[in-house]
Structure formats: structure tokens, C-alpha cells
Amino acid sequence: MIRLSRLNGKPIILNALLIESIEETPDTIITLTTGKKITVLEKADVIIDSATRFLREIGLVGATIKSADSEGSQGAEK
């Protein structure tokens, strides 16, 4: 979960696993995998950093890298 701020300044806690895309128009619009759109004060870079930190905390970033490494080494063995 990541902490963000709606345009009115009210905090929102968002499940980073549901983020499909982030667009700055100049407001930052987050589109979720559900199709819902949320407009927040934070810039895209801040959201990406927060989401990456969250994914590391729950172990998804390391698992993805290890999986990609093992796929590459398996292809070399064939």
C-alpha cells in the first residue's frame, strides 16, 4: 500500500498492485486495473518510487528479477 494525496489534500492509501498506468496531464491520473481513475497531487516519479519500494517490501521485485535470471540461465543450458 502507498500513501498519496487527492487533489483536495485528503490522504488516500492505494494498493500499488492495482496500478495499471500513471499519466501527468498536468494533474497526475492513476488508472487502476479495475478501470477506476484517481487524480492525485504527487508526480509520477514519486508514485513509481513509492510503488517500487512497496513491491520490494513484499518481495515481488526480487522475485521477478530472480525469475528472469533463472529463465535466462535455463535457456543457456538447452
C-alpha positions in Angstrom: 0.0 0.0 0.0 1.2 3.5 -0.8 0.2 6.8 0.7 -0.9 9.6 -1.7 -2.9 12.8 -1.6 -6.1 13.6 -3.5 -6.3 17.0 -5.2 -8.2 18.4 -2.2 -5.3 17.3 0.1 -7.1 14.4 1.7 -4.9 11.3 2.1 -5.6 8.1 0.2 -3.9 4.7 0.7 -3.7 2.8 -2.6 -2.9 -0.8 -3.3 0.1 -0.4 -5.6 -0.6 -3.9 -7.1 -3.7 -2.4 -8.8 -1.8 0.4 -10.7 -2.1 -0.1 -14.5 -0.8 3.3 -15.7 0.2 6.8 -14.5 -0.3 9.9 -16.6 0.6 13.5 -15.9 -1.8 15.9 -17.7 -0.6 18.2 -15.7 -2.5 16.6 -12.8 -1.4 13.0 -12.1 -4.0 10.5 -13.0 -3.6 6.9 -11.9 -5.6 4.2 -13.8 -6.2 1.0 -11.8 -6.6 -2.4 -13.3 -10.3 -2.1 -12.3 -10.7 0.8 -14.7 -11.1 3.3 -11.9 -9.2 6.6 -12.3 -7.7 8.5 -9.3 -6.3 12.0 -9.5 -3.5 12.8 -7.0 -1.1 15.6 -6.1 2.1 13.5 -6.4 4.1 13.4 -9.6 4.5 10.1 -11.5 8.2 9.7 -10.3 7.1 9.9 -6.6 4.4 7.3 -7.2 6.7 5.0 -9.1 9.3 5.2 -6.3 6.6 4.5 -3.6 5.2 1.6 -5.6 8.7 0.1 -6.2 9.5 0.4 -2.5 6.2 -1.3 -1.6 6.9 -4.1 -4.1 10.4 -4.6 -2.7 8.9 -4.7 0.9 6.6 -7.5 0.0 9.2 -9.4 -2.0 7.8 -9.0 -5.6 10.7 -7.1 -7.1 13.4 -9.5 -6.0 11.2 -12.5 -7.1 10.7 -11.1 -10.5 14.4 -10.4 -11.0 15.3 -13.9 -9.8 12.7 -15.5 -12.1 14.0 -13.6 -15.1 17.6 -14.6 -14.2 16.7 -18.3 -13.9 14.8 -18.2 -17.2 17.9 -16.8 -18.9 20.2 -19.5 -17.4 17.8 -22.3 -18.4 17.8 -21.1 -22.0 21.6 -21.2 -21.9 21.6 -24.8 -20.7 19.4 -26.1 -23.5 
